[in-house]
Amino acid sequence: MTLLLLLTACTAPQRPSWRVFPLQRRMPHDGLAVVSQPDGFGLHVFLETNTDDPDVCTPRWFPDAARLFNGNGSAPFSAGLAPREEFFAVVRRSDVRRALQSELKSLCQQRAPMARWQWIAPPTDAAQVMPVQLPAYEQKDLLTAPAEEKKREQELLGEDQKPSQTTGSASRQ
């Protein structure tokens, strides 16, 4: 009977612990670890905020999470990328969503203390992913073309900067 129990224990499939905890990237509240696979593997979700409107702070979602290692151990770390489908599966869980909401609210309070917190649910499939739109450059921020700049320079300097006819070997005689 003992042998049967040992064999059953050895062949039983391992299950993920579904441990969810903050895992800092650069500052408090900017990362969340989710142990979604056996042996401590999972996702390290990078948390960002959107403060484009100074009165409102919302989550900014990036479905490209890092791969979590040693999530059940004493020194978890992340490296590389996990598949987006894994991110979508993880954020469908209510316990993960509650942790995301809590961490993102704290991150917003840290980054924009005067702004109102507004929760926006994470995307749960690829069709819901909206690419981040970066602000457009204004004309004053752009550099002029080098040929155009050289032409303006020559026009400003006028006749004074025409090359001398006496340069070269003829002037040394």
Secondary structure, DSSP 8 states (H G I E B T S, - for coil): -HHHHHHHHHHS-------EEE--SSSTTSEEEE--SGGG-EEEEE-EEE-SSTTEEEEE-----EEEESTTSSS-EEEEE--HHHHHHHHTSHHHHHHHHHHHHHHHHHH-TTSEE------SSGGG----------GGGS---HHHHHHHHHHHHGGGGS--TT-SGGGG-
